[in-house]
Amino acid sequence: MDDQEILNHVRALVDYEHALRQKVQTGDLSAEEEGERLRELETTLDQCWDLLRQRRALREAAANPDVAKVRPAEEVEGYQQ
């Protein structure tokens, strides 16, 4: 997956997030279901951003960005801000 594909995936996930929020407003989805789905979505977004950062760092170090891999959710979610 190249950088543009990752960014396209991020955009699709953000669109999905907006759709979830709209469904809650219209009553088509409960707040509990929304919360569950949003937590999963946020984890996936964090993994995408992490992958993008890995690729950029490798590129800056004159290494092959294609060796970057999606890290496990537990690892990505464990980062300190």
N, C-alpha and C positions, 0 to 999 in steps of 0.2 A: 504494500500500500504506500503510495507516495504522499507528499505533503498535501497536494490538492484533494486527493481522495479522502484524507483524514479530515480536512476542513469541510468538505462536502458532507461527510458523516456528522460532523459537529453541527452543521446547519440543520440537517434533518432531525437530529436529536432536539435541538432548540425548538424547531417547528412542532415536534411531538409534545414537548413540554407545554407550549402555548395551547395546543389542542386539549391536553389534559386539564389545564386550568379553565378552559372554556367549557368543557364537559361538566366540571364541578359547578360552574355558574349556572348552567342550564338544568342542573339536577340529573344529568345522565350518568354521573359518577359520584360516589360518596367521597367525602373528605378523607376517610381512612384509606380507600383504594387509591386516591390521588397521592396521598403521602407515601404509600408503599411503592407505587410506580415511580414517583419522583426520586426516592432514595436510590432506586436501581438506576434510573436515568443519570443522576448526579455522579454515581460511581463510574458509569460508562463514559460520561463526559470527562471526568478526571483522568481516566485511562487514556482517552484520546489526546488530551492536552499533554500528558506525560510523554506519550509516544512522540508527539510533535516536538517537544523539548529535547528528547533524546536524539531525534534525527537532526535537529539544528545543531546541537552540541557536537555530534559526530562530524557533521559537515564542517563546522568551524575548526575542528581538530584535524581536518584533512583526512578523515576516515570515511568509510562507506556508511551512509545513513540507512541503507537497507538492512543492516545487521540489527537495528533497533527492534525490540520486541515489546508487545503489550505486556505490561507487568501485572501480576495478580492484584485483584481488588484490595486485598488485605495490605499489600505493600504500598500501593498508591494512596489508600485512605489513611495510612499510618504516618504520612509525611507531616512534619510540623510546618505551620505557616510562619 
